[in-house]
Amino acid sequence: MARRIIWSRGASDDIDEIAAYIARDSIRYASKVVDKIISALERAAMFPNAGRELPERNDPIVREMIVYNNRIIYRVGTNDIHVLAIIHGARDLGNALRDRSI
């Protein structure tokens, strides 16, 4: 049974910003990237431990999946997964998450 996907406000803003940035060059590719991110989260909802543990944390419930150059960071709950952030892999994770609780 799939877990419910809960988006944090920050993660929701992240995906909107990613889509807007890519859409400046290609609306079609922006849509493709967003679709791949959503598909990855749907897989995580079915198999929450499929993502790797976040290397910067020593916490097995905080995990990530990589889609293109984006790190999808989520926390595994009993009946849901909480999408915490979607961060470009080139960004420093500490700086990118400075104002967010993980």
Secondary structure, 3 states (H helix, E strand, C coil): CCCEEEECHHHHHHHHHHHHHHHCCCHHHHHHHHHHHHHHHHHHHHCHHHCEECCCCCCCCEEEEEECCEEEEEEECCCEEEEEEEEECCCCHHHHCCCCCC
